[in-house]
């Protein structure tokens, strides 16, 4: 996941401020996810759950990332697709439902864990965090398709800034 965001920043960085900010948020989200999951280089004691504060921090980054995507980047993409081409709009329309699957999963995770990790739901935490990680990986691939379309077809049409 982390290499993917670095490649995205290298490929599209500087082309559109909203995309730059969004990719920076994605990078922060991935680092926080890796720390929470205890993935290398952020190993953790596998016998303990993360502190509630760390879970809350991750959930806040997750909600910020989802919001930026929906209310800044996706809106910009849809606007430009409407102006500059039906093929791009068709791609966007086909990808949004797939992206929404991960949005629903992220919202459920946030609802379950952001404010209180009870002993009742702690047993499912690692499994649900892993499922969320897989969904985010798929989401990032789909979002990269949208960003690539926006960058390739629309940056020359006065979209930058």
Secondary structure by P-SEA (a helix, b strand, c coil): caaaaaaaaaacccccaaaaaaaaaaaaaaaaaaaaaccccccccccccccaaaaaaaaaaaaaaaaaaaccaaaaaaaaaaaccaaaaaaaaaaaaaaaaaaaaaaaaaaacccccccccccaaaaaaaaaaaaaaaaaaaaaaaaaaaaaccccccccc
